[in-house]
Amino acid sequence: MTAVPSVTFGNWLKQALVLISRAPLLWTGCTLFIGLLLGIERVSLALGIFLAVTGLFVGVGLAKYIDMKASTNTSLSFYRAIVKSLPLAILAAGSLVICWFAFRMTANIYSGELYKIGRFFFYWELTAEHLNNKSTHQIAAWLYLPAIITLFFTLLMLTTFASWFSYPLMLFKNYTWSQARQQGNEVSVKNQAAMYRLLAFIFAAAFISAGAIPLLTPVLYMLVSTLMYVSYKTVFEST
């Protein structure tokens, strides 16, 4: 009889690392691809946010794909795993873009800077001023700073209007948003200690990525996706 994994942050992190080790090349390839997407925010904040959040949530589906391929003889392909995850990920990303734009537009109108509203959709910042005579660390820190802010905003919206478990519940169990929010919040309250440690870890890692090691930002995105899946699996799928 298989023991039920304990619901602790330490166990979630351990499971995430084990899952990564099952398909390191695939996980690394997805991380590099995410890294390319995150830099788009310096050209179009709206498109960059959309792609970053979509990539974050599609990563949850890819984590399940890696888990299934390693533990079962599933016929699920990499392509089908992405296709299955995309519609809900796109819906979530689109919703976050709309919320971000509403907050930004309100701030621009309040400050009288109406000309900045259009910059949300296109504003080319890949100029010599930002790139010349800068170290790789400085360029990476500047390039990925919007991605770190996007991650913070996404977590804020999840914990405020949904729950940490909402996306995997909607993707894997076909819950409605209200059902996923209710179930997710109930589980989060029941396991507050683990959730506090999990969120504290993500925020700490994000601050480190924003300052000391900005090139780890894509790694953090994929790690958050993996943690979202393994925490969901431990709570909702373990028997």
C-alpha positions in Angstrom: 0.0 0.0 0.0 1.5 3.4 -1.1 1.9 5.9 1.7 0.1 9.2 1.2 2.6 12.0 0.8 2.5 14.5 3.7 1.1 18.0 3.0 4.2 20.1 3.8 6.2 22.6 1.8 9.3 20.5 2.2 7.6 17.5 0.7 6.2 19.7 -2.2 9.7 21.0 -3.0 11.2 17.5 -2.8 8.5 16.1 -5.2 9.0 19.0 -7.6 12.8 18.3 -7.7 12.1 14.6 -8.3 9.7 15.4 -11.1 12.3 17.7 -12.7 14.9 14.9 -12.5 12.6 12.6 -14.5 12.8 14.7 -17.6 15.6 17.2 -17.2 16.1 17.9 -20.9 12.4 18.6 -21.5 12.2 20.8 -18.4 15.3 22.7 -19.3 14.0 23.2 -22.9 10.7 24.6 -21.6 12.6 26.9 -19.3 14.7 28.3 -22.1 11.6 28.8 -24.2 9.9 30.6 -21.3 13.1 32.8 -21.0 12.6 34.0 -24.5 8.9 34.8 -23.9 9.6 36.8 -20.8 11.8 39.4 -22.6 8.9 40.4 -24.8 7.5 42.6 -22.1 10.2 45.2 -23.0 8.5 45.5 -26.4 4.8 45.1 -25.5 3.8 44.8 -21.9 0.4 43.5 -22.8 1.7 40.8 -25.0 4.6 40.0 -22.6 2.2 39.5 -19.6 -0.1 37.4 -21.8 2.7 35.1 -22.9 4.4 34.9 -19.4 1.1 33.9 -17.7 0.2 31.5 -20.4 3.6 29.9 -20.1 3.3 29.7 -16.4 0.0 27.9 -16.5 0.8 25.6 -19.5 3.8 24.6 -17.4 1.4 23.0 -14.9 0.0 20.8 -17.6 3.6 19.9 -18.7 4.4 18.9 -15.2 1.5 16.5 -15.2 2.7 15.2 -18.6 6.2 14.5 -17.2 4.7 12.8 -14.2 2.3 10.6 -16.3 5.1 9.6 -18.7 7.4 8.6 -15.9 4.8 6.6 -13.9 2.3 5.1 -16.4 2.2 3.9 -20.0 0.0 6.9 -21.0 -0.5 7.6 -24.6 -0.7 11.4 -23.9 1.8 13.2 -26.2 3.8 16.3 -25.5 1.7 18.1 -28.2 -1.6 17.0 -26.7 -0.5 18.0 -23.2 0.1 21.6 -24.5 -3.1 21.7 -26.5 -5.1 20.5 -23.5 -3.6 23.2 -21.3 -3.7 26.1 -23.7 -7.4 27.2 -23.7 -7.7 27.6 -19.9 -4.2 29.1 -19.7 -5.1 31.7 -22.4 -8.3 32.5 -20.6 -6.5 33.1 -17.3 -3.7 35.1 -19.0 -6.3 37.2 -20.9 -8.1 38.0 -17.7 -4.9 39.1 -15.9 -4.0 41.3 -18.9 -7.4 43.0 -18.7 -7.1 43.5 -14.9 -3.6 44.9 -15.3 -4.7 47.3 -18.0 -7.6 48.5 -15.9 -5.3 49.3 -13.0 -2.7 50.9 -15.2 -5.2 53.0 -17.2 -6.8 54.2 -14.0 -3.4 55.2 -12.6 -2.5 57.0 -15.9 -5.8 58.9 -16.0 -5.4 59.9 -12.3 -1.9 61.2 -12.9 -2.8 63.0 -16.1 -0.4 60.8 -18.2 -2.8 59.7 -20.8 0.0 59.3 -23.4 1.2 56.3 -21.4 -2.0 54.3 -21.9 -0.9 53.2 -25.4 2.5 52.1 -24.1 0.8 49.2 -22.4 0.4 47.6 -25.9 3.6 48.7 -27.6 6.7 50.5 -26.3 10.0 49.5 -27.7 12.6 49.6 -24.9 15.4 47.5 -26.6 17.5 50.6 -27.2 21.2 51.4 -27.0 20.5 53.3 -23.7 19.5 50.1 -22.0 21.9 47.7 -23.7 25.2 49.4 -24.5 28.0 49.3 -21.9 26.0 47.1 -19.6 27.1 43.8 -18.1 25.1 40.6 -18.7 23.8 40.8 -15.2 22.6 44.3 -15.6 20.9 43.5 -18.9 19.2 40.4 -17.5 18.0 42.2 -14.4 16.5 45.0 -16.5 15.0 42.6 -19.1 13.4 40.3 -16.6 12.2 42.8 -14.0 8.7 43.1 -15.6 8.5 39.3 -15.6 9.1 39.3 -11.8 6.4 41.9 -11.3 4.1 39.8 -13.5 4.7 36.8 -11.3 3.9 38.9 -8.2 0.7 40.2 -9.8 -0.4 36.7 -10.8 0.1 35.3 -7.3 -1.7 38.3 -5.9 -4.7 37.8 -8.2 -4.7 34.1 -7.5 -4.8 34.5 -3.7 -7.3 37.3 -3.9 -9.8 36.3 -6.5 -9.2 32.6 -6.8 -6.8 30.2 -5.0 -3.4 28.6 -5.5 -5.2 25.4 -6.6 -7.8 27.0 -8.9 -6.0 26.4 -12.2 -5.1 22.7 -11.7 -8.6 22.0 -10.4 -10.2 23.6 -13.4 -7.7 21.9 -15.8 -7.6 18.4 -14.4 -11.0 18.0 -12.7 -13.1 20.3 -14.9 -14.3 22.4 -12.0 -16.0 25.7 -12.6 -14.2 28.8 -11.4 -16.4 29.1 -8.3 -16.0 25.4 -7.4 -12.3 25.6 -7.8 -12.0 28.7 -5.8 -14.1 27.3 -2.9 -12.3 23.9 -2.9 -8.9 25.6 -3.2 -9.5 28.1 -0.5 -10.8 25.4 1.9 -7.6 23.3 1.3 -5.4 26.4 1.6 -6.9 27.2 5.0 -6.6 23.7 6.2 -2.9 23.6 5.2 -2.0 27.2 6.1 1.5 26.4 7.4 2.5 24.7 4.1 0.9 27.4 2.0 2.6 30.2 3.9 6.0 28.6 3.5 5.4 27.9 -0.2 4.4 31.5 -0.9 7.3 32.8 1.2 9.7 30.7 -0.8 8.4 31.9 -4.1 8.5 35.6 -3.1 12.0 35.1 -1.6 13.2 33.4 -4.8 11.6 36.2 -6.9 13.4 38.9 -5.0 16.7 37.0 -5.4 16.0 36.7 -9.2 15.1 40.3 -9.4 18.4 41.4 -7.9 21.2 38.9 -7.4 20.5 36.2 -10.0 18.1 37.6 -12.7 18.9 34.7 -15.2 17.1 32.4 -12.8 13.8 34.1 -13.6 12.7 31.6 -16.3 13.8 28.8 -13.9 11.5 30.3 -11.2 8.6 30.4 -13.6 8.9 26.7 -14.4 9.5 25.8 -10.8 6.3 27.6 -9.7 4.4 25.7 -12.4 5.9 22.4 -11.1 5.1 23.3 -7.5 1.5 24.2 -8.4 1.1 20.7 -9.9 2.8 18.6 -7.2 1.0 20.5 -4.4 -2.3 19.9 -6.2 -1.5 16.3 -6.7 -0.6 15.7 -3.1 -3.8 17.2 -1.8 -6.4 16.1 -4.5 -5.0 13.0 -6.2 -3.1 11.1 -3.6 -4.8 8.0 -2.2 
